[in-house]
C-alpha cells in the first residue's frame, strides 16, 4: 500500500531508509495493539454515522483476521509500509476495498500510534508488576525458610553487625513490593486513552472519545488533545524510570550474590544450570547471569534517559523525533521482564551454606553488642562505645543465634513479620490478576478470542 501520507512525489531511497529505519521490524510487537485500537475506532465511527453497520462488520472481520494471523507472529510488515499501521490499512483496503480506506477517518497516524503504544504500555506495566510480585514472593519464601540463619552484616563491604538470611532476603522483597506500588501509580497515569486527539488538535467531527476509551478498557479519556500528543515520550520515560528502579534492586542483589558466592566466602552456590563455563578453564562456573543483570540494569536506565533526551526540548505538537522513543521503550520493557525472571530463578535455585555463614560471624562483629551490654546496665552509650573501641582485642565471639534473638524491634532479625509482607504481596498479586483478566475481557469483546497486546 502507498504511504498514509502519499502525495504526488516519490521519496528518495536514502530518505526512505533514514526515516523508516527499523520501525517496520519493531512494529511487529504493536500489531495486536493497533488491531484493538482500530476496532474501537471503527465502532466509534459507526456510532456517529460515518460507517454503516455493514461496513463496520467488514472492518471487524478484517481486523480479527489480522489478529489471528498475528497470534502466530505472521502478519507481514514490509519496509515500504513504514510501520504496522500502514500495513494494517493496506490489508483492509486490499481485501475489503473502499471500506478499508475509511478506517482512518477522524484519526491521525499520531493518535493511532499513541493509542497502540498506550495499549501496549498499559498491559506491559501489569505484566511487569505481575513478574515483580512473583519475584518478591520467591524472596519471601527464602526469607521464611532461612529466617534465623545467621549472616554477617556488612557496611562499606566490611564486617559490621550480626544479621540473618531472613533479613537479607526480605530486604529485597520489601524493596520490590514498594517498586510494584510505584508501577501501580504509573499504571494510573498510563490508563487514559489518547484516541481521537488526532495530530494534536482534534478533528471537526463529533467523535465520542469516551465511548472508544470505554471500548478499549481505559479508565478515562486523556482529555486535552494537545497534551495527548505532548505526553508521548514522557509516559514512556515514567514507565522506564519505574523499570529502572526494579532493575537497580535486582542489580544490587546480583552484586551481593557475586560477592557471597566467591569461594573465599562461600555463603551460597548458584544453581549450576544458571552458570556458564570458560572456553579455556575447565573448572569455571561463571555468574554470567548476575553480571548481565548488572549491565542490563544500566541498559534500562539508558533507555529511559534516551527517551527523555529525545523529547525534552521538542516544541508542542507532534514531532518526528517521537519515532525514536519506540525502540528504547520496547527494549527497556522486555529487558526488565527478563531481569526479573532470571533473578526469580536464581533465588529459587540458590544453595545456602549455613556452615560458611556461621564461620563468617567473627568475633569483631559483636563489638556493638558489647557496647549495648554496658548501655543496658546504665552506662552512657558514648562512654561504652569509646571503651570498647579502645579494647577491640577483648571483644570475644558469641552465640550467633542468641545475638539474633535479641534483635526484637520491628524489622529486626527476630521480628521481621514476614507473614505481613507475604499478605501484602498476595494482595498485590490478586489485584494485578483482576486487572489483567479485565483487559482480557476487553480484548475478547473486541477480537472475539483470547489475545495479548504484549508478546513476551
TITI-521714 format. One record per residue (C-alpha): residue in one letter; x, y, z. Coordinates in pm, 1 decimal. Each point is the difference from the previous one (the first is absolute). Layout:
<recs>
<A; <X; Y; Z>>;
...
</recs>
This chain:
<recs>
<X; <0.0; 0.0; 0.0>>;
<X; <108.5; 358.9; -59.0>>;
<X; <111.2; 193.3; 304.2>>;
<X; <-279.1; 150.4; 209.1>>;
<X; <133.7; 346.3; -84.5>>;
<X; <68.3; -75.3; -370.6>>;
<X; <-18.6; 301.2; -236.5>>;
<X; <123.2; 57.8; -354.3>>;
<X; <368.3; -69.9; 59.7>>;
<X; <216.8; -301.1; 74.8>>;
<X; <223.0; -11.4; 302.9>>;
<X; <376.3; -6.7; -48.7>>;
<X; <137.5; -348.6; 78.5>>;
<X; <243.1; 129.7; 262.0>>;
<X; <-278.1; 206.0; 157.9>>;
<X; <-216.4; -312.6; 3.9>>;
<X; <264.1; -197.7; 190.4>>;
<X; <79.0; 292.8; 229.5>>;
<X; <-360.1; 70.7; 99.3>>;
<X; <-118.8; -359.9; 24.4>>;
<X; <314.7; -146.5; 155.3>>;
<X; <-111.2; -320.0; 175.4>>;
<X; <-348.2; 116.6; 96.7>>;
<X; <-163.8; -254.9; -224.2>>;
<X; <179.2; -273.0; 200.0>>;
<X; <-75.7; 152.3; 340.7>>;
<X; <-364.8; 39.5; -96.1>>;
<X; <-51.3; -375.1; -6.0>>;
<X; <-39.1; 36.5; 375.0>>;
<X; <-278.3; 255.6; -44.2>>;
<X; <-222.3; -173.5; -256.6>>;
<X; <-243.1; -138.8; 257.1>>;
<X; <-20.8; 333.6; 180.7>>;
<X; <-78.3; 178.1; -325.6>>;
<X; <-267.1; -256.5; -89.0>>;
<X; <-168.7; 58.4; 336.8>>;
<X; <16.2; 377.1; -40.7>>;
<X; <-127.4; -17.8; -357.2>>;
<X; <-303.4; -211.7; 90.6>>;
<X; <-94.7; 246.7; 273.3>>;
<X; <52.5; 291.4; -241.6>>;
<X; <-216.2; -167.4; -266.6>>;
<X; <-277.1; -54.4; 253.7>>;
<X; <23.6; 366.5; 89.0>>;
<X; <-34.8; 97.5; -366.5>>;
<X; <-308.2; -219.4; -35.7>>;
<X; <-143.0; 157.2; 315.2>>;
<X; <1.9; 348.7; -161.1>>;
<X; <-119.9; -117.7; -342.4>>;
<X; <323.3; 12.8; -200.1>>;
<X; <-0.7; -377.5; -44.4>>;
<X; <-306.5; -214.2; -59.4>>;
<X; <-60.1; -306.4; 210.4>>;
<X; <92.4; -217.2; -298.6>>;
<X; <326.3; 190.9; -53.2>>;
<X; <86.4; -40.4; 366.2>>;
<X; <-59.2; -374.0; -27.3>>;
<X; <241.6; -20.4; -295.0>>;
<X; <267.8; 196.9; 181.8>>;
<X; <-33.6; -208.6; 314.0>>;
<X; <20.2; -316.5; -210.9>>;
<X; <322.8; 123.7; -157.7>>;
<X; <154.5; 120.4; 323.3>>;
<X; <-83.6; -326.4; 175.2>>;
<X; <163.3; -186.4; -288.9>>;
<X; <315.3; 206.7; 55.4>>;
<X; <-14.3; -86.0; 371.5>>;
<X; <-14.2; -373.0; -82.6>>;
<X; <295.2; 32.0; -237.7>>;
<X; <197.6; 197.1; 257.4>>;
<X; <-62.4; -255.7; 275.3>>;
<X; <237.4; -217.5; -203.4>>;
<X; <236.0; 296.4; -46.5>>;
<X; <-61.5; -8.3; -373.3>>;
<X; <-159.8; 332.1; -93.4>>;
<X; <237.4; 150.1; -260.9>>;
<X; <138.6; 352.8; 31.4>>;
<X; <233.1; 108.1; -279.4>>;
<X; <251.1; 282.0; 4.7>>;
<X; <-201.4; 188.2; -259.6>>;
<X; <-301.0; -13.3; 235.7>>;
<X; <198.6; 207.5; 250.6>>;
<X; <-191.7; -144.6; 295.0>>;
<X; <-274.5; -237.9; 109.7>>;
<X; <-267.8; 269.0; -33.0>>;
<X; <47.8; 34.6; -375.8>>;
<X; <25.6; -377.7; -38.2>>;
<X; <-328.5; -51.5; 183.9>>;
<X; <-184.6; 263.9; -201.5>>;
<X; <149.9; -148.4; -316.0>>;
<X; <-128.7; -346.8; 91.4>>;
<X; <-348.1; 137.2; 60.5>>;
<X; <-1.6; 196.5; -325.5>>;
<X; <132.4; -293.1; -204.2>>;
<X; <-253.9; -243.4; 143.0>>;
<X; <-306.8; 219.4; 59.0>>;
<X; <39.2; 285.1; -247.6>>;
<X; <-139.1; 345.1; 75.7>>;
<X; <-97.2; -74.3; 358.2>>;
<X; <365.4; -66.4; 76.4>>;
<X; <78.4; 353.6; -111.2>>;
<X; <-256.7; 138.6; 245.4>>;
<X; <160.1; -141.5; 314.5>>;
<X; <233.0; 297.5; 40.1>>;
<X; <-283.5; 254.1; 7.1>>;
<X; <27.3; 222.7; 304.6>>;
<X; <344.2; -103.8; 114.6>>;
<X; <357.7; 86.3; -82.0>>;
<X; <281.9; -249.6; -4.2>>;
<X; <113.6; 193.9; 307.5>>;
<X; <-289.7; -96.5; 225.8>>;
<X; <-15.8; -340.5; -167.8>>;
<X; <360.4; -68.2; 103.8>>;
<X; <-58.3; 156.8; 342.1>>;
<X; <-300.4; -224.2; 59.6>>;
<X; <184.3; -315.9; -103.7>>;
<X; <294.9; 91.1; 221.7>>;
<X; <-227.7; 84.0; 292.6>>;
<X; <-179.5; -334.5; -32.3>>;
<X; <337.3; -175.5; -10.0>>;
<X; <148.6; 197.7; 290.0>>;
<X; <-309.1; -47.6; 215.5>>;
<X; <15.7; -377.5; -27.9>>;
<X; <380.1; -6.5; 18.9>>;
<X; <-19.5; 192.9; 327.5>>;
<X; <-234.1; -263.9; 142.9>>;
<X; <218.4; -284.4; -127.6>>;
<X; <303.4; 155.1; 167.8>>;
<X; <-195.9; 48.8; 322.0>>;
<X; <-100.2; -365.6; -19.7>>;
<X; <356.5; -121.9; -53.8>>;
<X; <138.8; 229.3; 269.8>>;
<X; <-258.6; -126.2; 248.7>>;
<X; <98.3; -359.2; -78.4>>;
<X; <362.6; 99.9; 61.7>>;
<X; <-93.4; 150.4; 336.8>>;
<X; <-182.0; -319.7; 97.7>>;
<X; <304.3; -206.9; -96.3>>;
<X; <212.5; 223.9; 222.1>>;
<X; <-247.8; -28.6; 287.5>>;
<X; <-9.2; -378.5; -31.3>>;
<X; <378.2; -9.8; 41.8>>;
<X; <-20.8; 251.2; 285.1>>;
<X; <-248.0; -224.2; 179.5>>;
<X; <201.6; -315.6; -63.5>>;
<X; <324.0; 149.5; 132.9>>;
<X; <-149.9; 262.8; 230.0>>;
<X; <236.2; -38.4; 296.4>>;
<X; <308.4; -131.6; -178.3>>;
<X; <285.7; 233.8; 104.0>>;
<X; <165.7; 211.7; -267.0>>;
<X; <277.6; 256.2; 40.9>>;
<X; <-137.4; 349.9; -43.2>>;
<X; <226.6; 235.5; -193.1>>;
<X; <51.9; 372.2; -47.3>>;
<X; <267.0; 132.3; -235.8>>;
<X; <26.3; -371.5; -96.7>>;
<X; <171.3; -60.9; 337.3>>;
<X; <-139.0; -203.7; 290.6>>;
<X; <-249.7; 209.4; 194.7>>;
<X; <-264.9; -166.8; 221.2>>;
<X; <-185.0; -330.7; 31.8>>;
<X; <-270.5; -47.3; -260.6>>;
<X; <-203.6; -284.1; -142.8>>;
<X; <-93.0; -150.1; -332.4>>;
<X; <-362.0; 82.5; 75.5>>;
<X; <89.9; 367.7; 32.1>>;
<X; <209.1; -4.8; -316.9>>;
<X; <-256.8; -174.8; -220.1>>;
<X; <-296.6; 197.7; 132.0>>;
<X; <179.4; 333.8; -42.3>>;
<X; <-9.6; -53.6; -375.6>>;
<X; <-358.9; -126.0; 16.9>>;
<X; <-109.6; 319.9; 176.4>>;
<X; <181.9; 207.9; -257.7>>;
<X; <-163.3; -182.3; -290.7>>;
<X; <-345.7; 32.1; 156.4>>;
<X; <46.6; 376.7; 28.2>>;
<X; <106.4; 8.6; -363.7>>;
<X; <-310.6; -192.9; -101.3>>;
<X; <-204.3; 266.4; 176.8>>;
<X; <193.0; 264.3; -192.7>>;
<X; <-83.4; -181.6; -324.9>>;
<X; <-362.8; 2.8; 112.1>>;
<X; <13.3; 380.6; 16.6>>;
<X; <152.6; 8.7; -348.5>>;
<X; <-279.5; -230.8; -120.8>>;
<X; <-256.4; 256.0; 118.4>>;
<X; <172.0; 260.8; -217.9>>;
<X; <15.4; -233.0; -299.2>>;
<X; <-365.7; -94.9; 36.2>>;
<X; <-137.7; 286.8; -210.2>>;
<X; <-92.2; -24.2; -366.1>>;
<X; <149.7; 239.8; -260.5>>;
<X; <-213.2; -129.6; -290.2>>;
<X; <-179.2; 285.1; -175.4>>;
<X; <265.0; 262.5; 73.0>>;
<X; <118.5; -32.2; -362.4>>;
<X; <307.5; 207.8; -89.7>>;
<X; <-13.5; 193.6; 330.7>>;
<X; <-306.2; 211.4; -76.8>>;
<X; <-298.6; -233.1; -32.3>>;
<X; <-228.0; -21.7; -305.4>>;
<X; <-317.6; 188.0; -107.3>>;
<X; <-231.1; -301.5; 40.9>>;
<X; <-180.2; -105.0; 321.2>>;
<X; <211.3; -297.9; 101.8>>;
<X; <-124.4; -161.5; 317.9>>;
<X; <337.5; -34.8; 170.0>>;
<X; <-150.9; -127.4; 323.5>>;
<X; <-162.8; -285.4; -192.4>>;
<X; <320.3; -115.7; -169.8>>;
<X; <195.5; 32.4; 326.0>>;
<X; <-257.9; -223.1; 169.2>>;
<X; <13.7; -250.1; -286.6>>;
<X; <376.1; -27.0; 55.8>>;
<X; <-35.4; -38.3; 375.4>>;
<X; <169.9; 327.4; 91.4>>;
<X; <-89.1; 160.7; 329.7>>;
<X; <-41.1; 343.2; -157.5>>;
<X; <57.0; 213.7; -308.4>>;
<X; <317.5; 205.1; -25.7>>;
<X; <-209.4; 310.8; -52.7>>;
<X; <227.5; 274.0; -128.3>>;
<X; <84.8; -95.1; -357.9>>;
<X; <327.0; 194.7; -3.9>>;
<X; <114.9; -156.6; 327.4>>;
<X; <-86.2; -341.9; -142.4>>;
<X; <275.3; 47.3; -257.5>>;
<X; <236.7; 188.1; 230.1>>;
<X; <-13.1; -289.5; 244.7>>;
<X; <164.3; -232.4; -250.0>>;
<X; <347.2; -72.5; 127.6>>;
<X; <-82.8; 131.7; 347.0>>;
<X; <-226.6; -295.6; 81.1>>;
<X; <256.4; -237.5; -149.1>>;
<X; <268.8; 154.2; 220.5>>;
<X; <-219.0; -31.3; 310.9>>;
<X; <-43.9; -369.5; -65.9>>;
<X; <367.3; -52.0; -80.7>>;
<X; <103.1; 188.2; 313.9>>;
<X; <-212.8; -238.9; 205.1>>;
<X; <167.3; -288.7; -182.3>>;
<X; <336.1; 153.8; 85.3>>;
<X; <-77.3; -12.4; 372.2>>;
<X; <-89.8; -367.9; -22.3>>;
<X; <313.2; -77.0; -196.4>>;
<X; <214.0; 196.1; 246.4>>;
<X; <-132.6; -218.8; 281.9>>;
<X; <72.0; -312.0; -204.2>>;
<X; <350.2; 127.7; -81.4>>;
<X; <79.6; 65.6; 368.0>>;
<X; <-110.0; -351.7; 90.8>>;
<X; <198.5; -138.5; -293.4>>;
<X; <310.8; 178.5; 126.7>>;
<X; <-55.3; -146.6; 348.3>>;
<X; <-32.7; -347.9; -145.9>>;
<X; <314.4; 37.1; -209.7>>;
<X; <187.4; 94.6; 316.6>>;
<X; <-159.2; -258.3; 226.7>>;
<X; <54.7; -287.7; -243.6>>;
<X; <374.6; 63.2; -15.9>>;
<X; <181.7; -312.9; 120.6>>;
<X; <173.2; 211.7; 264.8>>;
<X; <-339.8; 70.4; 158.9>>;
<X; <-215.0; -281.2; -134.2>>;
<X; <-326.4; 108.6; 164.6>>;
<X; <-195.1; -120.3; -305.8>>;
<X; <38.7; -204.9; -315.2>>;
<X; <-190.9; 92.9; -311.9>>;
<X; <-216.7; -261.0; -172.1>>;
<X; <240.5; -156.5; -247.8>>;
<X; <-248.0; 27.4; -289.0>>;
<X; <13.8; 377.9; 43.0>>;
<X; <378.1; 21.0; -30.0>>;
<X; <220.8; -11.3; -308.0>>;
<X; <342.9; -144.4; -71.7>>;
<X; <332.5; 124.7; -126.6>>;
<X; <143.7; -75.5; -342.2>>;
<X; <345.4; -60.6; 153.0>>;
<X; <-42.4; -77.5; 372.6>>;
<X; <-195.4; -324.0; 47.1>>;
<X; <-77.0; 57.6; 368.6>>;
<X; <-193.7; 323.4; -46.3>>;
<X; <-365.6; 51.5; 92.1>>;
<X; <-43.6; 365.8; -76.3>>;
<X; <-278.6; 228.2; 137.6>>;
<X; <-58.3; 146.2; -345.2>>;
<X; <-373.6; 36.9; 59.1>>;
<X; <61.7; 217.2; 305.0>>;
<X; <262.7; 204.4; -180.9>>;
<X; <-243.8; 59.5; -284.7>>;
<X; <-269.0; 103.2; 248.1>>;
<X; <239.5; 277.1; 105.2>>;
<X; <62.2; 110.5; -357.3>>;
<X; <-363.3; -37.7; -108.2>>;
<X; <-98.3; 223.9; 290.4>>;
<X; <220.5; 267.1; -154.5>>;
<X; <-158.8; -65.4; -337.7>>;
<X; <-348.6; 63.7; 138.4>>;
<X; <114.0; 325.7; 157.8>>;
<X; <157.3; 94.9; -331.6>>;
<X; <-329.7; -69.0; -178.8>>;
<X; <-180.9; 233.0; 237.8>>;
<X; <261.2; 272.3; -35.8>>;
<X; <-3.4; -32.8; -378.0>>;
<X; <-376.9; 52.7; -13.8>>;
<X; <25.7; 306.0; 223.1>>;
<X; <289.1; 144.0; -198.5>>;
<X; <-189.6; -44.4; -327.7>>;
<X; <-314.9; 174.0; 121.4>>;
<X; <109.5; 257.6; 258.8>>;
<X; <35.4; 299.0; -237.8>>;
<X; <-265.6; -73.1; -263.2>>;
<X; <-249.2; 267.4; -97.5>>;
<X; <-366.4; -76.5; 82.2>>;
<X; <-188.8; -232.8; -234.8>>;
<X; <122.9; -298.2; -194.3>>;
<X; <365.5; -20.2; -100.8>>;
<X; <160.1; -288.0; -189.3>>;
<X; <256.0; -31.5; 280.4>>;
<X; <-265.0; -199.1; 188.1>>;
<X; <61.9; -290.3; -235.7>>;
<X; <339.4; -59.3; 159.1>>;
<X; <-152.4; -54.3; 344.5>>;
<X; <-160.9; -324.5; -110.6>>;
<X; <312.6; -215.1; -8.4>>;
<X; <129.0; 93.7; 348.4>>;
<X; <-350.7; -48.6; 137.7>>;
<X; <-41.1; -351.7; -137.4>>;
<X; <359.8; -91.8; 84.3>>;
<X; <-23.3; 130.2; 355.5>>;
<X; <-328.6; -173.7; 77.1>>;
<X; <108.5; -337.5; -132.1>>;
<X; <338.9; 26.1; 170.8>>;
<X; <-164.6; 74.7; 334.3>>;
<X; <-224.3; -303.5; -31.8>>;
<X; <302.1; -218.8; -78.7>>;
<X; <192.7; 138.8; 299.3>>;
<X; <-287.1; -74.3; 238.2>>;
<X; <-53.9; -348.1; -142.4>>;
<X; <366.6; -102.2; 23.0>>;
<X; <35.4; 138.1; 352.9>>;
<X; <-307.9; -194.5; 115.3>>;
<X; <157.0; -313.7; -137.6>>;
<X; <334.1; 79.2; 164.5>>;
<X; <-160.9; 44.8; 340.6>>;
<X; <-212.8; -311.5; -36.8>>;
<X; <303.3; -216.2; -77.7>>;
<X; <248.2; 158.7; 240.1>>;
<X; <194.0; -248.3; 216.1>>;
<X; <63.5; 128.5; 353.4>>;
<X; <311.4; -104.3; 193.6>>;
<X; <-93.3; 64.6; 360.8>>;
<X; <336.2; -120.9; 130.5>>;
<X; <187.0; 264.9; -199.4>>;
<X; <-243.8; 269.9; 110.2>>;
<X; <59.7; -90.6; 363.6>>;
<X; <376.1; -4.4; -56.0>>;
<X; <-30.5; 355.7; -127.0>>;
<X; <-136.4; 117.0; 336.6>>;
<X; <345.6; 93.4; 129.4>>;
<X; <52.5; 147.6; 344.2>>;
<X; <27.4; 365.5; -108.1>>;
<X; <-355.2; -11.5; -135.4>>;
<X; <-122.2; 0.7; 361.6>>;
<X; <177.0; 323.6; 99.5>>;
<X; <-319.7; 205.4; -10.3>>;
<X; <-183.5; -267.5; 198.5>>;
<X; <263.6; 41.7; 272.4>>;
<X; <-61.8; 374.5; 0.3>>;
<X; <-369.1; -59.4; 60.2>>;
<X; <67.9; -249.2; 277.7>>;
<X; <141.4; 293.9; 196.8>>;
<X; <-276.6; 234.7; -112.9>>;
<X; <-262.0; -238.6; 137.2>>;
<X; <180.5; 16.1; 335.0>>;
<X; <-31.9; 377.6; 7.5>>;
<X; <324.8; 120.1; -159.1>>;
<X; <-17.2; 285.6; -248.9>>;
<X; <18.6; -117.0; -361.8>>;
<X; <291.3; 225.0; -95.7>>;
<X; <208.0; -108.6; 300.0>>;
<X; <-62.8; -365.4; -74.8>>;
<X; <72.3; 52.0; -370.2>>;
<X; <335.0; 160.6; 82.1>>;
<X; <97.3; -271.8; 246.6>>;
<X; <-76.9; -283.5; -241.3>>;
<X; <170.3; 181.0; -286.4>>;
<X; <320.1; 28.1; 202.1>>;
<X; <1.2; -367.8; 93.1>>;
<X; <-119.4; -184.0; -310.5>>;
<X; <237.4; -286.5; 77.9>>;
<X; <-227.3; -80.4; 293.6>>;
<X; <-312.4; -42.3; -216.1>>;
<X; <-71.5; -369.6; 4.4>>;
<X; <-212.3; -218.4; -223.0>>;
<X; <-360.3; -66.6; 100.5>>;
<X; <-284.2; -232.9; -75.3>>;
<X; <-136.2; 129.6; -329.5>>;
<X; <-350.6; -130.6; 58.5>>;
<X; <-21.0; 168.9; 338.2>>;
<X; <127.9; 324.5; -148.8>>;
<X; <-272.1; -8.9; -266.1>>;
<X; <-269.7; -81.5; 254.0>>;
<X; <63.2; 333.7; 173.7>>;
<X; <-83.0; 200.4; -311.9>>;
<X; <-370.3; 23.1; 79.0>>;
<X; <-91.3; 352.8; -110.5>>;
<X; <-223.9; 14.2; -305.7>>;
<X; <188.6; -98.1; -313.2>>;
<X; <291.5; -152.2; 189.9>>;
<X; <112.9; -356.1; -60.5>>;
<X; <-223.0; -138.5; 278.7>>;
<X; <-306.8; 204.0; -99.8>>;
<X; <-20.6; 4.8; -379.4>>;
<X; <-374.5; -73.1; -16.0>>;
<X; <42.3; -177.2; -331.1>>;
<X; <-362.6; -113.1; -2.5>>;
<X; <-105.7; 365.1; -28.5>>;
<X; <231.6; 47.6; -296.4>>;
<X; <-135.9; -312.7; -166.2>>;
<X; <-356.3; 116.4; 57.2>>;
<X; <84.4; 330.5; -165.9>>;
<X; <162.2; -176.0; -297.7>>;
<X; <-295.5; -233.5; -41.3>>;
<X; <-240.8; 294.8; 13.8>>;
<X; <192.2; 168.7; -277.9>>;
<X; <7.8; -321.5; -200.3>>;
<X; <-377.3; -36.2; 25.7>>;
<X; <-62.3; 359.5; -107.0>>;
<X; <235.3; -35.9; -297.7>>;
<X; <-169.9; -322.4; -110.5>>;
<X; <-338.4; 171.8; 15.1>>;
<X; <124.5; 283.1; -222.7>>;
<X; <155.6; -238.6; -249.4>>;
<X; <-321.7; -200.3; -16.2>>;
<X; <-196.2; 321.9; -53.7>>;
<X; <227.0; 85.4; -292.9>>;
<X; <-39.6; -351.4; -137.1>>;
<X; <-378.5; 45.6; 11.1>>;
<X; <34.4; 328.5; -189.4>>;
<X; <219.8; -166.2; -261.8>>;
<X; <-241.1; -292.1; -40.3>>;
<X; <-288.4; 241.2; -51.3>>;
<X; <197.5; 172.2; -276.6>>;
<X; <161.2; -288.7; -190.5>>;
<X; <-214.8; -292.8; 110.3>>;
<X; <279.2; -209.9; 151.3>>;
<X; <276.7; 5.7; 257.5>>;
<X; <287.5; 221.3; -109.2>>;
<X; <274.5; 197.5; 171.2>>;
<X; <139.7; 337.8; -97.8>>;
<X; <342.1; -96.0; 141.0>>;
<X; <200.9; -266.8; -181.7>>;
<X; <250.1; -106.4; 269.9>>;
</recs>
